[in-house]
Amino acid sequence: MPEISQSEWDAFLSRYANPHILQTSPWGQLKASFGWRSVNVVKGESGAQVLLKRVLPGINLAYIPKGPVGGDWDGLWPEIDDTCRANHCVFLKVEPDIWTENDQEGENQSHHRPENFIHSRHSIQPMQTLIVELSGEENLILGRMKQKTRYNINLALKRNVKIKPHTDITTFYDMMEITGERDQFGIHSLAYYQKAYDLFHDHDMCQLLVAEYNRAPISALLAFRSGNRAWYFYGASSNLHRDRMPNYLLQWEAIRWAKSQGCLSYDLWGVPDVNMETLEANFTNRSDGLWGVYRFKRGFGGEIRRSAGPWDRVYNPILYRMYTLWQSYRKVEE
């Protein structure tokens, strides 16, 4: 099996200008610290970082987030199959780094989906997002935003909100706990955010920005970059001084940071997976799930994009059927 080391994977990725951040070795190292194992497989001009997770003794699942990387994948799949079978995987889930066109149900993705894969209705990463284009001068980027968002950015400036790079993940985590409790969503551990920051900051691939008022932190975010793309993954805020609109200025400074790093796009990472008409008709009266952040994110002038996939490659049909039933049960419970 053409499995390669982390350093060899880094060398492989260096041949590509724009690999997704979830296919980089720091992401594999991060997940390996929290219950996964990372395996890198290359065949010719294509490759994938495959994450493996034990679900039962001797039974694993495999996952390729935002990959494979490279061109012709046909020769790569048999090698990945060998890796998955050798590791007793029930199935392989692939969420490719591909956008689809206005296909909410995924039924027309067969032209993307490889042979022997099935379309899955269970995704791990958000299916739909907003991409902010970073071309042009800053005034052009601001001009593509909603008027209310520009107003709130200026309001934060007038109300003496200051944005600074920070290195203290504990401060960020304290606000993340407040945010998770206030907005009713789960968060990672302090150790997870610290590891993510350490791994990516060491590679100059992330920035922690904190909004302060009177030198006290009131909101923060972690932004990441790979190649000419940037992503907003994690954001948090306290319950203090929210009327000063710190999150708007914070996001704008993250966009400015991404642009200063040579990025051409900024991914706001996750909005409800419905069409634009439904989004615009419902964002003012819904706050559940990703609806709670859509109202904020929509103002930054991003374009709605929807991911292709997810695709599942099934190796053990009986256990896979049990998995799909469990997923259905979880959705009912939620």
C-alpha positions in Angstrom: 0.0 0.0 0.0 1.5 3.4 -0.9 1.1 4.9 2.5 3.7 7.7 3.2 5.1 9.6 6.2 3.9 13.0 7.4 7.0 14.6 5.9 6.4 12.9 2.6 2.8 14.1 2.7 4.0 17.7 3.3 6.3 17.4 0.3 3.4 16.0 -1.8 1.1 18.9 -0.8 3.7 21.4 -1.6 3.2 20.6 -5.2 -0.3 22.0 -5.0 -1.1 25.7 -4.6 -4.3 25.4 -2.8 -5.0 22.3 -0.7 -7.8 22.4 1.7 -6.7 23.0 5.3 -8.4 19.8 6.5 -6.0 17.9 4.3 -2.9 19.4 5.8 -0.7 17.6 8.3 -1.4 19.9 11.2 -5.1 18.9 10.9 -4.2 15.3 10.9 -2.0 15.8 13.9 -4.8 17.6 15.7 -7.3 14.9 15.1 -4.7 12.2 16.0 -4.5 13.9 19.5 -8.2 13.4 20.0 -9.2 9.9 19.1 -8.3 9.6 15.4 -5.4 8.2 13.5 -4.1 9.8 10.3 -2.9 7.8 7.3 -1.6 9.4 4.1 -2.0 7.6 0.8 -0.6 8.7 -2.5 -0.8 7.2 -5.9 0.7 9.1 -8.8 -0.5 12.7 -8.8 -3.3 12.3 -6.3 -3.4 11.6 -2.6 -5.5 11.8 0.5 -5.2 12.2 4.2 -7.4 9.5 5.6 -8.6 9.7 9.2 -9.4 6.5 11.0 -11.5 6.2 14.2 -12.2 3.1 16.3 -15.9 2.7 17.0 -15.8 -0.8 18.5 -12.9 -3.2 19.3 -11.5 -4.2 15.9 -13.9 -2.0 14.0 -13.2 1.4 12.5 -14.6 4.0 10.3 -12.6 6.0 7.7 -13.0 9.6 6.7 -11.5 11.9 4.1 -12.3 15.5 4.9 -12.1 17.9 1.9 -10.1 15.5 -0.3 -8.5 13.8 -2.1 -5.9 16.2 -3.4 -4.8 16.2 -7.0 -6.3 15.3 -10.3 -7.0 11.7 -11.4 -8.5 9.9 -8.5 -9.4 6.6 -10.3 -6.1 5.0 -9.5 -6.1 6.2 -5.9 -9.4 4.6 -4.8 -8.1 1.0 -4.9 -5.2 2.0 -2.7 -7.5 3.7 -0.2 -9.7 0.6 -0.3 -6.7 -1.5 0.7 -6.0 0.8 3.6 -9.6 0.8 4.8 -9.9 -3.0 4.6 -6.6 -3.5 6.3 -7.9 -1.4 9.2 -11.2 -3.2 9.3 -13.3 -0.2 8.4 -17.1 -0.5 8.1 -17.2 2.3 5.6 -15.2 5.2 4.2 -16.9 8.7 4.2 -15.6 11.3 1.7 -16.5 14.9 1.8 -14.7 16.2 -1.3 -13.3 19.7 -1.9 -15.8 20.3 -4.7 -18.7 22.7 -5.0 -22.0 21.6 -6.5 -24.6 23.7 -8.4 -27.9 24.4 -6.7 -28.5 20.7 -5.7 -30.0 20.6 -2.3 -30.8 16.9 -2.2 -27.6 15.6 -3.8 -29.5 13.5 -6.3 -27.7 15.0 -9.3 -24.2 14.5 -8.1 -23.5 11.2 -9.9 -21.3 13.0 -12.3 -19.0 13.8 -9.4 -19.4 10.6 -7.3 -16.9 7.8 -7.9 -18.0 4.3 -8.9 -18.8 2.1 -5.9 -19.7 5.0 -3.7 -23.2 5.9 -2.6 -24.6 9.4 -1.7 -24.9 9.8 2.1 -27.3 12.2 3.9 -25.0 12.4 6.9 -22.3 15.0 6.6 -19.6 15.8 9.2 -18.6 19.3 7.9 -21.2 21.9 7.1 -22.7 21.3 3.7 -23.2 24.9 2.9 -21.2 28.0 3.5 -20.6 31.6 2.5 -17.4 32.5 0.7 -16.2 36.2 0.9 -14.2 37.2 -2.1 -11.0 39.1 -1.2 -10.1 40.6 -4.6 -9.7 44.3 -4.9 -9.0 47.0 -2.4 -10.5 47.0 1.1 -13.1 49.5 0.1 -14.4 47.2 -2.6 -14.7 44.3 -0.1 -16.6 46.6 2.3 -18.7 47.7 -0.6 -19.9 44.1 -1.2 -21.2 43.9 2.4 -24.6 44.7 3.6 -25.0 48.4 4.6 -26.0 47.3 8.2 -22.8 45.3 8.5 -20.6 48.2 7.4 -22.5 50.4 9.9 -21.8 48.0 12.7 -18.1 47.8 11.9 -17.9 51.6 12.1 -20.0 51.6 15.2 -17.5 49.3 17.0 -14.7 51.6 15.9 -16.5 54.7 17.3 -17.2 52.9 20.5 -13.5 52.2 21.1 -13.4 48.5 20.4 -9.8 47.4 19.7 -8.8 44.3 17.9 -5.5 42.7 18.8 -3.6 39.4 17.9 -3.4 37.2 21.0 -1.7 34.0 22.1 -3.8 33.3 25.2 -6.1 30.4 24.3 -7.5 30.3 27.9 -9.1 33.7 27.4 -10.6 32.5 24.2 -11.9 29.3 25.8 -13.5 31.2 28.7 -15.5 33.2 26.2 -16.3 30.0 24.2 -17.8 28.4 27.3 -20.0 31.5 27.8 -21.0 31.4 24.1 -21.8 27.7 24.1 -24.0 28.0 27.2 -25.7 31.2 25.8 -26.4 29.9 22.3 -26.9 26.2 23.2 -24.2 24.4 21.2 -21.4 22.0 22.1 -17.8 23.1 22.2 -14.4 21.4 22.2 -12.1 21.2 25.2 -9.5 23.8 26.1 -6.9 21.2 25.2 -8.4 20.9 21.7 -8.3 24.6 21.0 -4.8 24.9 22.5 -3.5 22.1 20.3 -5.2 23.6 17.2 -3.6 26.9 17.8 -0.2 25.5 18.6 -0.1 23.3 15.5 -1.3 25.8 13.0 0.4 28.9 14.5 3.7 27.1 14.4 3.2 26.8 10.6 2.0 30.4 10.3 -1.5 29.1 9.3 -3.7 30.7 12.0 -4.4 33.8 13.9 -6.2 34.4 17.2 -7.8 37.8 17.3 -9.4 39.3 20.4 -11.7 42.3 20.6 -11.1 44.5 23.7 -12.9 47.3 25.4 -11.0 49.2 28.1 -8.4 46.5 27.7 -10.8 43.8 28.7 -11.5 40.9 26.2 -15.1 40.8 25.0 -15.0 38.6 21.9 -12.5 36.5 20.0 -12.0 34.3 16.9 -9.6 31.8 15.4 -9.0 32.1 11.7 -7.0 29.7 9.6 -5.3 29.7 6.2 -3.9 27.3 3.6 -2.6 28.4 0.2 -4.7 31.3 -0.9 -7.8 30.4 1.1 -8.8 31.3 4.7 -11.5 29.9 7.0 -13.3 31.2 10.1 -13.8 28.1 12.3 -14.2 29.2 15.9 -15.7 32.4 17.4 -16.7 33.4 20.9 -18.0 36.4 22.9 -18.7 37.4 26.4 -22.1 38.7 27.6 -20.5 42.2 28.1 -20.6 45.2 25.8 -22.4 43.4 23.0 -24.0 46.7 22.1 -20.6 47.8 20.9 -20.8 45.3 18.0 -17.3 43.8 18.6 -18.0 40.7 16.5 -18.4 42.8 13.3 -15.1 44.6 13.7 -13.5 41.3 14.8 -14.6 39.6 11.6 -13.5 42.5 9.4 -10.1 42.4 11.0 -9.9 38.6 10.3 -10.8 39.3 6.7 -8.0 42.0 6.6 -5.6 39.5 8.1 -6.5 36.8 5.5 -6.0 39.4 2.7 -2.6 40.4 4.1 -1.6 36.7 3.9 -2.3 36.6 0.2 -5.6 34.8 0.5 -8.2 35.3 -2.3 -11.2 34.0 -0.3 -12.5 33.8 3.3 -14.8 30.9 4.2 -17.3 31.8 6.9 -17.8 28.0 7.4 -21.4 26.9 7.9 -24.9 28.2 7.2 -28.2 26.3 7.1 -28.4 23.8 4.2 -31.4 25.3 2.4 -31.8 27.3 -0.7 -31.3 31.1 -0.8 -35.1 31.8 -1.0 -35.7 29.8 2.2 -32.7 31.4 3.9 -33.8 34.9 3.2 -37.4 34.2 4.2 -36.6 32.7 7.5 -33.4 34.2 9.0 -35.2 36.9 11.0 -37.4 34.4 12.9 -35.1 31.4 13.4 -32.2 31.0 15.7 -31.8 27.2 16.0 -28.7 25.4 14.7 -26.8 27.4 12.0 -29.7 29.8 11.7 -28.3 31.6 14.7 -25.2 32.6 12.8 -26.6 33.1 9.4 -28.1 36.5 10.2 -24.6 37.7 11.2 -22.6 36.0 8.4 -24.9 37.0 5.6 -23.9 40.7 6.0 -20.3 40.2 4.9 -21.1 39.9 1.2 -20.3 36.2 0.8 -21.5 33.9 -2.0 -23.5 30.8 -1.0 -21.6 27.6 -2.0 -22.7 24.0 -1.4 -20.4 21.1 -1.1 -20.6 17.9 -3.2 -21.0 14.7 -1.3 -20.8 13.3 1.2 -20.0 9.9 -0.4 -19.8 6.6 1.4 -17.9 3.5 0.3 -19.4 0.6 2.2 -17.2 -2.4 3.2 -19.5 -4.1 5.8 -23.2 -3.6 4.7 -24.7 -5.0 7.9 -22.7 -2.8 10.3 -23.2 0.1 7.9 -27.0 -0.4 8.0 -26.8 -0.3 11.8 -24.8 3.0 11.6 -27.4 4.6 9.3 -30.2 3.6 11.7 -28.3 5.1 14.6 -27.8 8.3 12.6 -31.6 8.5 11.9 -32.3 7.9 15.6 -29.9 10.7 16.6 -31.7 13.1 14.3 -35.0 12.3 15.8 -33.6 12.8 19.3 -32.1 16.2 18.3 
